[in-house]
Amino acid sequence: MSDAINLRPTLIVPDWPAPTNVRAFVTTREAGPSQGDFAAFNPAAHVGDNADHVALCRRLLHKEIGDERPLLWLNQIHGARVQQGLPPAPDSEPSAADAAIATSNDYACVVLTADCLPVMFCNRAGTQVAVAHAGWRGLAGGVLEATVAAMNTDPDDILVWLGPAISNAQFEVGPEVYSAFVAVHPDTDEAFDHSPYRLGHYMADLYRLARFRLEALGVNHISGGHFCTACESRFYSYRRDGGKTGRMASVIWVN
């Protein structure tokens, strides 16, 4: 299969006041070589998709950022570790981490999601960028706090964009999720509505939870947060698609 022009991914470019040398996008599933449950642009190698299709998606993704700049892939584990710097060898296994930071144009940071929240960061000068994979476990475990700490700058100097994630109208969770947040920060109760479907369950708002955690750090310049991966067919959704689905790539780099 060739890298035909009609396979080029359809991208969402963040609408945020980032410096012009900060480049970022999120892929959608609308165009690409992947087929069946993974149609049509799946760059995730761990979900059971055809390996040749995944490899082609990754080559096409690489073209979007420039062939001279590698992508920093992660082994995402719903934790709070932040990776900085490329692995020592090009063929090394990806590091176990759920966020990545770059302070040069040597590589692009990327996370994969399909309902979890991708959070992009940059400083006002455009000398630092980062991206975090923030599902409810990552949010509760402090992945946003760890990313801000790794940037090592005044939180008021940080700009954030919240990418495509599942909305509260579609994200029913159990009492253990509610407790993971509210037991530590009682004010986060406002990010949960009682489920109309099951007693003792809640509809969780990942966007509000992320904003709460960021604002508590002093990060106040937050854009985005108006998507629903489970509602919009242009996105992969782990919950809507019964767990057998692809992933979107959220990519950010210093140009």
C-alpha positions as CSV (number, residue, x, y, z in Angstrom):
1,M,0.0,0.0,0.0
2,S,1.5,3.4,-1.0
3,D,1.5,6.6,0.9
4,A,-1.2,8.0,-1.4
5,I,-2.5,11.5,-0.8
6,N,-6.0,10.3,0.0
7,L,-4.6,8.5,3.0
8,R,-3.3,11.7,4.6
9,P,-4.9,12.0,8.1
10,T,-7.6,14.6,8.9
11,L,-6.2,16.7,11.7
12,I,-7.6,18.9,14.4
13,V,-5.4,21.9,15.1
14,P,-5.8,23.3,18.6
15,D,-7.4,26.7,18.9
16,W,-5.2,28.3,21.6
17,P,-2.9,31.4,22.0
18,A,0.3,29.4,21.6
19,P,3.4,31.0,20.1
20,T,3.7,30.4,16.3
21,N,6.7,28.2,16.7
22,V,4.6,25.7,18.8
23,R,3.0,23.2,16.4
24,A,0.3,20.7,17.5
25,F,-2.5,18.6,16.2
26,V,-4.8,15.6,17.0
27,T,-5.5,13.0,14.4
28,T,-9.0,11.7,13.7
29,R,-10.2,8.4,12.3
30,E,-11.7,9.9,9.1
31,A,-9.1,9.0,6.5
32,G,-6.3,6.5,6.4
33,P,-5.3,2.9,5.6
34,S,-6.7,1.1,8.6
35,Q,-9.8,-1.2,8.1
36,G,-12.7,-2.7,10.0
37,D,-13.0,-1.8,13.6
38,F,-9.8,0.3,13.3
39,A,-10.8,2.3,10.3
40,A,-9.4,4.6,9.2
41,F,-6.3,6.1,10.8
42,N,-5.0,4.1,13.7
43,P,-1.3,4.7,14.7
44,A,-1.6,2.5,17.8
45,A,0.5,-0.7,17.7
46,H,-1.0,-2.3,20.9
47,V,-4.7,-2.7,20.0
48,G,-4.7,-5.7,17.6
49,D,-4.7,-3.8,14.3
50,N,-2.9,-5.0,11.2
51,A,0.8,-4.2,11.7
52,D,1.4,-3.0,8.2
53,H,-1.5,-0.5,8.4
54,V,-0.3,0.8,11.7
55,A,3.2,1.2,10.3
56,L,1.8,3.2,7.3
57,C,-0.2,5.4,9.7
58,R,2.9,6.1,11.6
59,R,4.8,7.0,8.4
60,L,2.0,9.3,7.4
61,L,2.0,10.8,10.8
62,H,5.7,11.4,10.7
63,K,5.3,13.3,7.4
64,E,3.0,15.7,9.1
65,I,5.7,16.8,11.5
66,G,8.6,16.6,9.2
67,D,10.7,13.5,8.4
68,E,13.7,14.8,10.2
69,R,12.1,14.9,13.6
70,P,11.3,11.6,15.4
71,L,8.2,11.0,17.5
72,L,8.7,10.2,21.2
73,W,6.3,7.2,21.7
74,L,5.3,6.1,25.2
75,N,4.2,2.9,26.8
76,Q,1.1,4.5,28.5
77,I,0.1,2.9,31.8
78,H,-2.3,5.4,33.3
79,G,0.3,6.7,35.6
80,A,2.0,10.0,36.3
81,R,5.6,9.6,35.0
82,V,6.8,12.3,32.6
83,Q,9.4,11.3,29.9
84,Q,11.9,13.8,28.7
85,G,14.4,13.0,25.9
86,L,14.5,10.2,23.3
87,P,15.5,6.7,24.3
88,P,19.2,5.9,23.9
89,A,18.6,3.8,20.7
90,P,16.1,4.3,17.9
91,D,14.8,0.7,18.3
92,S,14.4,0.9,22.1
93,E,11.2,-0.1,23.7
94,P,9.0,3.0,24.6
95,S,9.4,4.2,28.1
96,A,6.6,3.6,30.6
97,A,5.2,7.1,31.0
98,D,1.9,9.0,30.4
99,A,3.3,12.4,29.6
100,A,6.3,13.8,27.6
101,I,8.1,17.1,27.5
102,A,10.4,18.7,25.0
103,T,12.6,21.8,25.4
104,S,14.1,21.6,21.9
105,N,13.1,20.8,18.3
106,D,14.8,17.4,18.4
107,Y,11.6,15.4,18.7
108,A,7.9,15.6,18.9
109,C,5.9,14.5,21.9
110,V,2.9,12.2,21.3
111,V,0.2,10.4,23.4
112,L,-2.5,8.0,22.2
113,T,-6.1,8.2,23.4
114,A,-9.7,7.0,22.7
115,D,-11.8,8.6,25.4
116,C,-9.0,9.6,27.8
117,L,-8.1,13.3,27.8
118,P,-5.1,14.5,25.9
119,V,-3.7,17.7,27.5
120,M,-1.2,19.9,25.6
121,F,1.1,22.4,27.3
122,C,3.5,25.1,26.2
123,N,5.1,28.1,27.8
124,R,4.5,31.6,26.5
125,A,8.0,31.8,24.9
126,G,7.5,28.6,23.0
127,T,10.6,27.0,24.3
128,Q,8.8,24.2,26.1
129,V,6.0,21.9,25.1
130,A,4.4,18.9,26.7
131,V,1.5,16.5,26.3
132,A,-0.2,14.3,28.9
133,H,-2.5,11.3,28.7
134,A,-5.1,11.9,31.4
135,G,-7.8,9.4,31.9
136,W,-9.5,9.3,35.3
137,R,-6.6,7.2,36.8
138,G,-4.0,9.6,35.5
139,L,-5.9,12.6,36.7
140,A,-6.4,11.2,40.2
141,G,-2.7,10.0,40.2
142,G,-1.3,13.4,39.5
143,V,-0.2,13.3,35.8
144,L,-1.1,16.9,35.3
145,E,0.7,18.0,38.4
146,A,3.8,16.0,37.4
147,T,3.8,17.6,33.9
148,V,3.6,21.1,35.3
149,A,6.4,20.3,37.8
150,A,8.6,19.0,35.0
151,M,8.1,22.2,33.0
152,N,9.7,24.0,36.0
153,T,8.3,27.4,35.2
154,D,5.8,29.8,36.6
155,P,2.4,28.2,36.3
156,D,0.9,31.5,35.1
157,D,3.4,31.2,32.1
158,I,1.8,27.9,31.0
159,L,-0.8,27.7,28.3
160,V,-3.0,24.5,28.1
161,W,-5.3,23.0,25.5
162,L,-7.7,20.2,26.4
163,G,-8.2,17.8,23.5
164,P,-10.9,15.3,22.5
165,A,-12.2,13.2,25.3
166,I,-15.4,11.5,26.4
167,S,-18.0,13.9,27.8
168,N,-19.7,13.7,31.1
169,A,-23.0,12.8,29.3
170,Q,-21.4,9.5,28.2
171,F,-18.9,8.7,31.0
172,E,-20.6,6.7,33.7
173,V,-18.3,5.7,36.5
174,G,-18.5,3.8,39.8
175,P,-18.2,5.0,43.3
176,E,-14.5,4.2,43.4
177,V,-13.9,6.9,40.8
178,Y,-15.9,9.4,42.7
179,S,-14.1,8.6,45.9
180,A,-10.7,8.8,44.3
181,F,-11.2,12.5,43.6
182,V,-13.6,13.7,46.3
183,A,-11.8,12.1,49.2
184,V,-8.8,14.2,48.4
185,H,-10.4,17.3,47.0
186,P,-14.0,17.7,48.2
187,D,-14.7,20.5,45.8
188,T,-14.4,18.1,42.8
189,D,-17.9,16.8,43.8
190,E,-19.1,19.4,41.3
191,A,-17.6,17.4,38.4
192,F,-19.9,14.5,39.1
193,D,-23.6,14.1,38.5
194,H,-25.6,11.2,39.8
195,S,-26.1,8.6,37.0
196,P,-29.6,8.3,35.6
197,Y,-28.8,4.7,34.7
198,R,-27.5,3.0,37.9
199,L,-27.9,3.8,41.6
200,G,-24.7,4.8,43.2
201,H,-22.9,5.6,40.0
202,Y,-21.9,8.9,38.6
203,M,-21.5,10.8,35.3
204,A,-17.9,12.1,35.5
205,D,-16.7,15.3,33.7
206,L,-13.0,14.8,32.8
207,Y,-12.8,18.3,31.5
208,R,-13.9,19.8,34.8
209,L,-11.7,17.5,36.8
210,A,-8.7,18.6,34.6
211,R,-9.5,22.3,35.0
212,F,-9.8,21.9,38.7
213,R,-6.4,20.2,39.0
214,L,-4.7,22.8,36.7
215,E,-6.3,25.8,38.4
216,A,-5.2,24.5,41.8
217,L,-1.7,24.6,40.5
218,G,-2.1,28.2,39.3
219,V,-2.4,27.3,35.6
220,N,-5.3,29.6,34.5
221,H,-4.8,29.9,30.7
222,I,-6.8,26.8,29.6
223,S,-8.5,26.4,26.2
224,G,-10.4,23.6,24.5
225,G,-12.5,21.0,26.3
226,H,-15.5,21.0,24.0
227,F,-15.5,17.5,22.4
228,C,-17.0,14.1,23.0
229,T,-15.2,11.1,21.6
230,A,-18.2,8.8,22.3
231,C,-20.6,11.1,20.6
232,E,-18.7,12.1,17.5
233,S,-18.0,9.5,14.8
234,R,-14.8,11.1,13.7
235,F,-13.1,9.9,16.9
236,Y,-12.3,6.5,18.3
237,S,-14.0,5.7,21.5
238,Y,-13.0,2.7,23.7
239,R,-16.3,2.8,25.6
240,R,-18.6,3.3,22.6
241,D,-16.8,0.7,20.5
242,G,-16.7,-2.0,23.2
243,G,-13.0,-1.8,23.6
244,K,-12.0,-2.9,20.1
245,T,-10.9,0.3,18.4
246,G,-8.0,2.4,17.4
247,R,-6.4,5.5,18.9
248,M,-6.1,9.2,18.1
249,A,-2.6,10.7,18.3
250,S,-2.1,14.0,20.0
251,V,1.2,15.5,18.8
252,I,3.1,18.6,19.9
253,W,6.6,20.0,19.1
254,V,8.8,23.1,18.9
255,N,9.2,24.0,15.3
